[in-house]
């Protein structure tokens, strides 16, 4: 039953993404909230259909997931800048509607969408990855819980150059 509900939730989210309407946003948001909850319950409990798991672990989904923080940070600014540039060069700020150039607003949103992904990818490559490397460089290894432990196949040379194998090696 939960497996079917998880699949239904995922399909509902895809349909809302493709066919959602701003005119009925409150209804769409309510449906999306329920569908997201059902899908998450299925994923967390391990009862999600393999199709949903494959979709969420696909190369594209993982790529987007790694850049999601950058998308979160940059999308609003990107949309505002792209729309402001469109308004400025089209005279839209004076006329209050679509300008004489008749560039469709959907085209502007597509440009902003693509630009958001480009900026997020650049941010990930040149800001997030170096910061993560720097974080790893200065980690002391003394952490609460077990997050600092490494599995045997991930063992690294310790400060003396010896490799600890066969045990979970700590980074201290």
C-alpha positions as CSV (number, residue, x, y, z in Angstrom):
1,X,0.0,0.0,0.0
2,X,2.7,2.4,1.0
3,X,4.7,1.5,-2.1
4,X,1.7,2.5,-4.3
5,X,1.2,5.7,-2.4
6,X,4.8,6.6,-2.8
7,X,4.6,6.1,-6.5
8,X,1.4,8.1,-6.7
9,X,3.0,10.9,-4.7
10,X,6.0,11.0,-7.0
11,X,3.9,11.0,-10.2
12,X,1.7,13.7,-8.7
13,X,4.7,15.9,-8.1
14,X,5.9,15.4,-11.7
15,X,2.5,16.2,-13.1
16,X,2.3,19.4,-10.9
17,X,5.7,20.4,-12.0
18,X,4.7,20.1,-15.7
19,X,1.1,21.3,-15.6
20,X,0.9,23.4,-12.4
21,X,-1.0,26.7,-12.6
22,X,-0.4,30.0,-10.8
23,X,-4.1,30.6,-11.0
24,X,-4.7,27.6,-8.7
25,X,-1.5,27.9,-6.7
26,X,-3.0,27.4,-3.3
27,X,-4.6,24.1,-4.4
28,X,-1.4,23.0,-6.2
29,X,0.7,23.8,-3.1
30,X,-1.6,21.8,-0.9
31,X,-1.5,18.8,-3.2
32,X,2.3,19.1,-3.6
33,X,2.8,19.2,0.2
34,X,0.8,16.0,0.7
35,X,2.5,14.3,-2.3
36,X,5.9,15.3,-1.0
37,X,5.1,14.0,2.5
38,X,3.9,10.6,1.1
39,X,6.9,10.3,-1.2
40,X,9.3,11.1,1.7
41,X,7.7,8.6,4.0
42,X,8.1,5.9,1.3
43,X,11.8,6.8,0.8
44,X,12.6,7.0,4.5
45,X,10.9,3.7,5.3
46,X,12.5,2.0,2.3
47,X,9.2,1.1,0.6
48,X,9.7,3.4,-2.4
49,X,9.3,1.7,-5.8
50,X,12.6,1.2,-7.5
51,X,11.5,3.6,-10.3
52,X,11.3,6.4,-7.8
53,X,14.7,5.4,-6.2
54,X,16.3,5.2,-9.7
55,X,14.9,8.6,-10.6
56,X,16.2,10.3,-7.4
57,X,19.6,8.6,-7.7
58,X,20.0,9.4,-11.4
59,X,23.1,11.3,-12.5
60,X,21.0,14.4,-13.2
61,X,19.2,14.4,-9.9
62,X,22.5,13.9,-8.0
63,X,24.1,16.7,-10.1
64,X,21.2,19.1,-9.2
65,X,21.2,18.0,-5.6
66,X,24.9,18.8,-5.2
67,X,24.2,22.3,-6.6
68,X,20.9,22.8,-4.8
69,X,22.3,25.2,-2.2
70,X,23.7,27.4,-5.0
71,X,20.4,27.3,-6.7
72,X,18.7,28.3,-3.5
73,X,21.1,31.2,-3.0
74,X,21.2,32.5,-6.5
75,X,17.9,31.8,-8.2
76,X,16.0,34.8,-6.8
77,X,18.8,37.3,-7.6
78,X,19.2,35.8,-11.1
79,X,15.5,36.1,-11.9
80,X,15.4,39.6,-10.6
81,X,18.4,40.7,-12.6
82,X,17.3,38.9,-15.9
83,X,13.8,40.5,-15.6
84,X,15.3,43.9,-14.8
85,X,17.6,43.7,-17.8
86,X,14.7,42.7,-20.0
87,X,12.6,45.6,-18.6
88,X,15.4,48.1,-19.1
89,X,16.2,47.2,-22.7
90,X,12.7,46.6,-23.8
91,X,11.2,49.7,-22.3
92,X,8.9,47.5,-20.2
93,X,9.5,49.7,-17.1
94,X,7.7,52.6,-18.9
95,X,4.9,50.8,-20.5
96,X,4.0,48.4,-17.7
97,X,3.3,45.5,-20.1
98,X,5.1,43.5,-22.7
99,X,7.2,45.8,-24.8
100,X,7.1,46.6,-28.5
101,X,9.8,43.9,-29.0
102,X,7.3,41.3,-27.8
103,X,9.7,39.0,-26.1
104,X,7.6,36.4,-24.4
105,X,7.8,36.4,-20.7
106,X,8.2,32.6,-20.9
107,X,11.4,33.1,-22.8
108,X,12.7,35.4,-20.1
109,X,11.9,32.8,-17.4
110,X,13.7,30.1,-19.5
111,X,16.8,32.4,-19.7
112,X,16.6,33.1,-16.0
113,X,16.2,29.3,-15.3
114,X,19.3,28.4,-17.4
115,X,21.3,31.3,-15.9
116,X,20.4,30.2,-12.4
117,X,21.8,26.7,-13.1
118,X,25.0,28.2,-14.7
119,X,25.6,30.5,-11.7
120,X,24.9,27.6,-9.2
121,X,27.4,25.3,-11.1
122,X,30.0,28.0,-11.0
123,X,29.4,28.7,-7.4
124,X,29.6,25.0,-6.6
125,X,32.9,24.6,-8.5
126,X,34.7,27.8,-7.4
127,X,33.2,28.5,-3.9
128,X,31.6,25.4,-2.4
129,X,34.2,22.7,-3.4
130,X,37.2,24.8,-2.2
131,X,35.4,25.5,1.0
132,X,34.7,21.8,1.6
133,X,38.3,21.0,0.9
134,X,39.4,23.7,3.3
135,X,37.0,22.3,5.9
136,X,38.4,18.8,5.6
137,X,41.9,20.2,5.9
138,X,41.2,21.8,9.2
139,X,39.0,19.2,10.8
140,X,40.4,17.9,14.0
141,X,38.7,14.5,13.8
142,X,37.2,14.8,17.3
143,X,33.5,14.7,16.6
144,X,30.5,13.6,18.6
145,X,28.9,10.5,17.2
146,X,30.6,8.4,14.5
147,X,30.6,10.7,11.5
148,X,34.4,11.1,11.7
149,X,35.1,7.4,11.4
150,X,36.3,5.8,8.1
151,X,35.5,2.4,6.8
152,X,38.5,0.0,6.2
153,X,38.3,0.6,2.4
154,X,38.6,4.3,3.0
155,X,41.6,4.1,5.4
156,X,44.2,6.7,4.8
157,X,47.7,7.3,5.9
158,X,47.9,8.7,9.4
159,X,50.4,11.4,10.4
160,X,53.2,8.8,10.7
161,X,52.6,7.5,7.2
162,X,51.2,4.2,8.3
163,X,47.9,2.9,7.0
164,X,45.5,1.5,9.5
165,X,43.6,-1.3,7.7
166,X,41.0,-3.7,9.0
167,X,39.6,-1.4,11.7
168,X,37.6,1.7,11.6
169,X,40.3,4.4,11.6
170,X,39.6,7.7,13.2
171,X,41.1,10.9,11.8
172,X,42.7,12.0,15.0
